[in-house]
Amino acid sequence: MEALTTEDPATIGPFRLLGRLGTGGMGRVYLARSAGGRTVAVKVVHPELAAQDEFRRRFAREVAALEKVGGTGTTPVLGADTEAEAPWVAIGYVAGPSLKSVVGAEYGPLPPATVRALTAGVARALERVHAAGLIHRDLKPANVLLAVDGPRIIDFGIARAVDTVTDGGLTSTGAVVGSPGFMSPEQVRGERLTPASDVFCLGSVLAYAATGRAPFGTADSGVHAMMFRIAHDEPDLAGLPPELDGLVRPCLAKDPADRPTAGELAAAADEASDAPTAHDGAPHGTWLPAEVLAGLGRHAARLLDADGDPTPTDHPAALDPRADTPADPGPDRRPRRPRRRTLLAGACAALALALGGTALAVAYWPEGDAPGGIGTGGGKEVPAAFAGAWEGAVRGAADHPQETLRIEIGPGDTTASYSNLTADRLCLGRSALTDSGSDGRSITLTGSDVTLSLPAERCTPAPRHTLTLRSAQVLEWRSGTASATLRKVESGPEVVPDRFVGTWERKAEEEVPDTPPDLYDERLVITQGPIGAPVLRLVQSNPELDEETGERTGRTLTCASTGVLAGSGDLVLVGPLQLDADASDRECRQNSLNAAPSSPGVLRVERVDGEERLLSAPFGEDTSYAVFARKY
């Protein structure tokens, strides 16, 4: 916890602030006390979100829904003012560590009995969340707290309010609500989410609790490679105790229909447990290892020391202290507009649950890089004639571009998303509408955010875009001295043409007579998905070359890379490939004789000698294509 500064108010509503807990994608979180002495976490919404009327409406509805959910295992709402100039919500505070800190830093994998109790408690909490019409969308170890009387989940529901305003569950900037490593396949693919998505995420959380590892690896090998594994590969459950397999594995089924419901999972955990949970989700007896219980006692003692003295202390365990946005100026001190105050009384109990500081984690940004500067676009809506996706070449020919641009605008949006691809980088971002011509034929977009840069830190925001309609299917784009003709293309969560989807192979002996059969063997897997999603996996098997002599060592290396969809029309465009270190031999590194060849940035499907073939070429000036045959 950090000390309050002169920028912070002394009170918010009836709550006296004690210190700053952290800053998240939605707002700043404070530790506070009620007049009756209850410890609470108060979250104040960022000004740029508070300025959006639609956000306020959704925020109010979600707070009301959260009130219905509050109880053992979930979050009691103790107060809220959704009409304030800086809307806020107060949630009971839990003096307990997160599952992430216990497993990752303090204790290690939990014993099977504890994992079974964890399963039952979290599943029953999710059952209540789903019954209230909410989907958590960001269940991860940092959002599960371990209290004496059972686990608690935090950071659910309110993320939906943010999500609705910032382009829905998925945008063509590649934004999906969730956290890398603990997403569901539906989130990776940008599909409509159901409660089954939370069950998949819980399966990943339980695997982490039991083994100390995420079942689909980490973002160290590339966030998009990890998400490709979530959508298409089987989980790595090595080290999972056999008695937990029947609980964890069914949750991780790729098809949502094959997963148990939260209620069914809780019942299965109870049936397998020697000490089943109560109906409210609280486990009977001691459910945590003694070392973890001792840590809970120490943390509770530190919390009591904070009474009335907001001096810096260690970060409370109820909040992941890693801020995912820059510090904001705190609650606005200007006179508030008229509002209706709602105080939702909570039952007197032991310390309850905190609203953590990372309520909206954006999947295609690594944690710590969520954007926050685009603003509201002045409240203007983009004219309906501009709605849709537009794509074209900025440099080079249409059939083999050297630079491309894609702009996508939803009906009634105040922002546009863009994808800009060159031979060595992919930039995804958003721009806000700042001016609309009087004739409705041109618009100006400024205030850009870069939401994805591949490689990292290679992209800068576009300062200004001007779009001019030439026809219902064609518009002209200008930014500085650059210009392009963009044509209307398909948009939505599934934009890869069906003819591209599948597995394609390329073998040396099939292309060049008398070539050694082990010269190369490449497999290209293309899946369905939206712009910004990892839809391509290239697996290459090549002979290892000695770094000094360049001669073959007699060993075959396997290198796997993942590509992000950057454009889709007659051509499929893929951003720079990112090596999947978890699925590759360690020699497959950059600046090595054994490094994987350049990215297949431009893909087309044609018939060659009567057979369907996938043609792949590096993005840029090189027009030589590699030819792949369909395997299935």
Secondary structure, 3 states (H helix, E strand, C coil): CECCCCCCCCEECCEEEEEEEEECCCEEEEEEECCCCCEEEEEEECHHHHCCHHHHHHHHHHHHHHHHHCCCCCCCEEEEECCCCCCEEEEECCCCCEHHHHHHHHCCCCCHHHHHHHHHHHHHHHHHHHHCCCCCCCCCHHHEEEECCEEEECCCCHHHHHHHHCCCCECCCCCEECCCCCCCHHHHHCCCCCHHHHHHHHHHHHHHHHHCCCCCCCHHHCHHHHHHHHHHCCCCCCCCCHHHHHHHHHHCCCCHHHCCCHHHHHHHHHHHCCCCECCCCCECCCCCCHHHHHHHHHHHHHHHHCCCCCCCCCCCCCCCCCCCCCCCCCCCCCCCCCCCCECCCCCCCCCCCCCCCCCCCECCCCCCCCCCCCCCHHHCCCCHHHCEEEEEEEEEECCEEEEEEEEEECCCCCEEEEEEEECCCEEEEEEEEEEECCCCCEEEEEEEEEEEEECCCCCCCCCEEEEEECCCCEEEEEECCEEEEEEEECCCCCCCCHHHCEEEEEEHHHHCCCCCCCCCEEEEEECCCCCCCEEEEEEEEEEEECCCCCCEEEEEEEEEEEEEEEEECCCEEECCCEECHHHCCCCCCCCCCCCCCCCCCEEEEEEECCEEEEEEECCCCCCCCEEEEECC
